[in-house]
Amino acid sequence: MAGDWIVDIHIEPAARSLPTSLLAGQISGQVLHATDPECAAADAPVSIRQRRRVLHVTTTNQQGEFHLALPAGAGAETHLAIHIPAAANRHAGCAAETLIIPLRILASRTIAAPQGDPQ
């Protein structure tokens, strides 16, 4: 949970057939308000950043869901940034917020992909 927001994140490692120098995997998730379902995280910009450099960017859909490519070699200073603008929140009590989630925290909680290809 990040402030008044819940961010559910799933990291899927890239297929073993892809060159590891290009893509480490996919990040998908959903942003939900913890107590007020009227506060929507629709059309919120979501980006993967390394220091101040933007690596990938997308926006959430109407349900607050997002999907991003996770670049290979994302270092300790790489983070997920979610900016929830006040204009996207149609409810008067919802303020703009930016959520910053360091990817090193997520990597430490991710279970490694199974070895071998399922047949």
C-alpha positions as CSV (number, residue, x, y, z in Angstrom):
1,M,0.0,0.0,0.0
2,A,1.3,3.5,-0.9
3,G,-0.5,6.2,1.1
4,D,-4.2,5.9,0.2
5,W,-3.5,3.7,-2.8
6,I,-3.0,0.0,-3.2
7,V,-0.7,-1.1,-6.1
8,D,-0.9,-4.7,-7.0
9,I,2.1,-5.6,-9.1
10,H,3.1,-8.8,-11.0
11,I,6.5,-9.3,-12.6
12,E,6.8,-12.0,-15.3
13,P,10.3,-12.9,-16.5
14,A,10.9,-12.8,-20.2
15,A,10.8,-16.0,-22.2
16,R,14.1,-17.8,-22.2
17,S,14.2,-17.6,-26.0
18,L,14.5,-13.8,-26.0
19,P,17.9,-12.2,-25.8
20,T,18.4,-11.2,-22.1
21,S,20.2,-8.0,-23.2
22,L,16.8,-6.6,-24.5
23,L,14.1,-7.5,-22.0
24,A,14.0,-8.8,-18.5
25,G,10.3,-9.3,-18.4
26,Q,6.9,-7.7,-18.1
27,I,5.4,-5.7,-15.3
28,S,1.6,-5.6,-15.0
29,G,-0.5,-4.2,-12.2
30,Q,-3.5,-2.3,-10.9
31,V,-3.8,0.9,-8.9
32,L,-6.8,1.0,-6.5
33,H,-7.8,3.5,-3.9
34,A,-7.7,1.9,-0.4
35,T,-10.9,3.3,1.0
36,D,-12.8,5.2,-1.7
37,P,-13.9,3.3,-4.9
38,E,-15.0,6.7,-6.4
39,C,-11.4,7.7,-6.6
40,A,-10.3,6.3,-10.0
41,A,-6.7,5.8,-11.1
42,A,-7.9,5.8,-14.8
43,D,-5.5,7.4,-17.4
44,A,-2.7,7.7,-14.9
45,P,0.8,7.8,-16.4
46,V,3.0,4.9,-15.3
47,S,6.7,4.8,-16.1
48,I,9.8,2.9,-15.4
49,R,12.6,5.3,-14.6
50,Q,16.3,4.9,-14.0
51,R,17.4,8.0,-12.0
52,R,15.8,10.8,-14.0
53,R,15.7,8.9,-17.4
54,V,12.4,7.4,-18.5
55,L,12.9,3.9,-19.9
56,H,9.2,3.0,-20.7
57,V,5.9,4.7,-20.2
58,T,2.2,3.8,-20.4
59,T,-1.1,4.9,-18.9
60,T,-3.6,3.0,-16.8
61,N,-6.9,1.9,-18.3
62,Q,-10.4,2.7,-16.8
63,Q,-9.9,0.0,-14.1
64,G,-6.4,1.3,-13.1
65,E,-4.6,-1.6,-14.9
66,F,-1.3,-1.2,-16.6
67,H,1.4,-3.2,-18.5
68,L,5.0,-2.3,-19.1
69,A,8.1,-3.9,-20.5
70,L,10.8,-4.3,-17.9
71,P,14.2,-3.6,-19.6
72,A,17.2,-5.8,-18.9
73,G,19.9,-4.4,-16.7
74,A,17.5,-2.3,-14.7
75,G,19.8,-1.3,-11.8
76,A,19.3,-0.6,-8.1
77,E,18.2,3.0,-8.9
78,T,15.3,1.9,-11.2
79,H,11.8,2.6,-10.0
80,L,8.2,2.5,-11.1
81,A,6.5,5.9,-11.0
82,I,2.7,6.3,-11.0
83,H,1.3,9.8,-11.3
84,I,-2.4,10.0,-10.4
85,P,-3.6,13.4,-11.5
86,A,-6.4,15.1,-9.7
87,A,-8.2,15.6,-13.0
88,A,-8.3,11.8,-13.5
89,N,-10.2,11.6,-10.2
90,R,-13.8,12.5,-10.7
91,H,-14.5,12.6,-7.0
92,A,-13.8,15.9,-5.2
93,G,-12.0,14.3,-2.3
94,C,-9.2,12.8,-4.5
95,A,-5.9,14.7,-4.7
96,A,-3.1,14.3,-7.2
97,E,-0.4,11.9,-6.0
98,T,2.8,10.4,-7.3
99,L,3.7,6.9,-6.2
100,I,7.3,5.8,-6.4
101,I,8.1,2.1,-6.1
102,P,11.8,1.0,-6.2
103,L,12.1,-2.0,-8.4
104,R,14.8,-3.5,-6.1
105,I,12.1,-4.0,-3.6
106,L,10.0,-5.9,-6.1
107,A,12.9,-8.0,-7.4
108,S,13.7,-9.2,-3.8
109,R,10.1,-10.5,-3.6
110,T,9.9,-12.1,-7.0
111,I,10.2,-15.9,-7.3
112,A,12.5,-17.1,-10.1
113,A,11.0,-18.5,-13.2
114,P,11.0,-22.3,-13.4
115,Q,14.0,-23.9,-15.2
116,G,13.3,-25.8,-18.4
117,D,10.5,-25.5,-21.0
118,P,7.1,-27.0,-20.3
119,Q,6.1,-29.5,-22.9
